Amino acid sequence: MRQLQLSGFHGWDSLSHSHIAVTPMYLLFALPLSFIPPLMLYYAGTHFPNEVMLLPKGAGLQQVCVTFFFAEQVMLFLMAGAVQRLGETLLCDLEPSYENSFKLAATAATPLWLVPLFLFVPNPVLNLAIAPLALLAASLLIHQGVPRIFRIEEEGRATLYSASIILAGIAGWAVMLYIGALTWVITNPL
C-alpha cells in the first residue's frame, strides 16, 4: 500500500501485471481489512462510548457493527462493478475487466479500512480530522491507479475516469454511513 502511494507507478505496475483473481484478492486482502472498521467501532463503543461517538449499547452496538460489515462487503463488489461500467460508458473503446476493476476498488478502499485504527485514541477531534485524509488518500490511489491498471495513456481521459470513480466512491461511502446510521436509529429508539 505504502509502495503504491509513495513510489509513483512502480507498485501499480506490479499490481496491474499480476493476475490475481477476484476471489483470492477478496479473501486474502479485502476481507481481512474490512473487519477493521466494525471491530474498531465495537471496541470504541465498549471502551469509551461517550468520548468518541454516541453509539448504542450492547446488542444494538453489535447490530450496527454487523450491518456495517455486510454493507462494506456488498459495496466493495458494487464499486468494482461501477468502476467497470463507468469505464465502458465514459471511454467507449475501453473494456475494463471485472478483475482489474476489483483490484482498483479494493486497493483504493484500503485507507478507509485502516483509518478506524485511530479509534484506539479516544479523541473526537483527531478522529474527525483523520477521515477526510483517508478519503484524500483513497482518491490519490484511484488517480494514480486508473492510468496504470487500465492502461490509459491520455491524461484527460484518465482524469475523467478517475474523477467519476471518486464521485461514485464518495456516494458509496455515504450510503454505507447512512445504512450504519439507520441501523443505529432502529436499534436505539428515542
N, C-alpha and C positions, 0 to 999 in steps of 0.2 A: 504494500500500500504506500509506504513512505517513498519507495523507489518510483512508483508511478507519479507521485506529485512532484518530487524534487529533481528527478533526473530528466525531466522533459519527456522524451518519447521512448527511451530505451525500455522501460517497463511495459509500456503499451505495445511496443513491437513484440516483446516476448509473449504477451497475452494474446495479441491478435494472430500470431503464428501458431499458438498452441491449439490443439484440437480437443479441448476439454468439453466433454458433452455436458448438457444441462444438468442431468441427474447427479453426476459426481460433483459438479461445481455447487449445486444446491446443497447436497448432503454434507460436503466437506468444508464448504466456505460460508455460504449464505445462512444455512440453518443454524449452525453454532453461533454465529454472530447475532442472529435475530433473537436469540434467547436473552441477550444482554438488556435491552430496554425493559421488557416486562419483569425480569428478575430484579433490576435496579429500582423500578417503580415499587415493587413489593418490598424490597429492602428499605427504601426511603419511607414508605408508608408504615412500616412496622417499627423502625428505629427512631425516626424523628418526623412524624407526620405533620406537625404544626410548623416546623422550621422550614421545610422545603416546599410543601404544597398541601392543599386540603384534599385529602384522599379519603374514601370510605374506609371503614374499619372491617376487619375480619373477612367474612365471606364476600362482602362487597368489593373489597380490595382484590381478593383473588379473582373474582369475576372480571373486573376491569383489566387485570393483567393477562388473563387467559384470552379474553376477547381481543385485546390489543395484539397479542402474539399471533392469533389466527388472522387478524386484519393485515398484519405485516406479510404473512405468507401469501395471502391472496393478492395483495398489492404488488408484491415483487413480480409475480407472474403476469399480472395485468400490465405493469410497467414495461416488462420485456415485450409483450405484445404491442403496446403503444409505440415503443421505440421502432419496432419492425414496421408497423402500419404508417407511422409518420415518415419513415424513410421511403416507403413505396409511394406515398401520396405527394410529399414535397419534392422528392428527387426521383422523377419518373423512371430514370434509367438505373436507379439503384434498387437492388433486390436484396435487402439485408436478411441474413438468415436469422432464425429464432435463436440459434446458439450464440451468435455474436451479439444479438440484442440482449440476451440474458446476461452475457459477460459484462456488458456495459451497465445494465441495470443493477446487477449485484455489486459490481465494483464501486459504482457511484453511491450506492446506499451505505457503504462502509462507514463514512464519518457519522452518519445518522445513527448507525447501530452502536458506535463507540462513545458518542457524546454522553449517554446516560451514565457512564462511569463517573462523571463529575458529581453524580448524586451521592457519592461517598462523602462529599463535602457538603454539610448542611447549610449552604449559603445561597439564598434565593437570588441574589444579585448575580453571583457567579453563574448559577445555572441558567438564568435568563439571558445572560450575556454570551454564553458559550453556544447556545442553539443556533443563532444566526451564523456563527463561524463555521459550524458543521454544514449548514446549508451552502455557505460560500465554498467550502472545500468540496462538497458534492458537485456543485456547479463547475468548479475548476476541473474536477475529474472528468465530467461529461465533455467540457470544452476541449480538453486535451485528448480524450479518448476517441471521440467521434471520427476525426480525420484518420486516425491510425487503425482503428478496428474496422471501419467501413471503407477504408482506402479512398477517401475523398481528397482530391488534390486542390480543388478550388476553395480558397478561403471563405468566400461569400456563401457558398453552398454549405460548407461545414458549419459556419456560424449560424445560418438559418436553421439547420437541422439541430444543432446543439441547443439553441435558444428554445426551440419548440419542445425538445425533450425536457429541458429545465422547467419550462412552464407546466408541462404535463406532470412532472415530478412534484412540483410545489402543490399542484391541485391534488395529487395522490396523497401527499403528506397531510394536507388539510382534511381530506376525507378520513384518514386514519385518526387524526386528532378529534374529529367530530364523532367518530364511532366510539372512541375512548370516552369522550365527554358524555355522550348519550348513555353509554353503559354506566358511567358514574351517576348520572341523574336517576336512572332506573334502579340502581342498587342503593341509592342514598336519597330516598324520598324526603321531601320537606316536612 
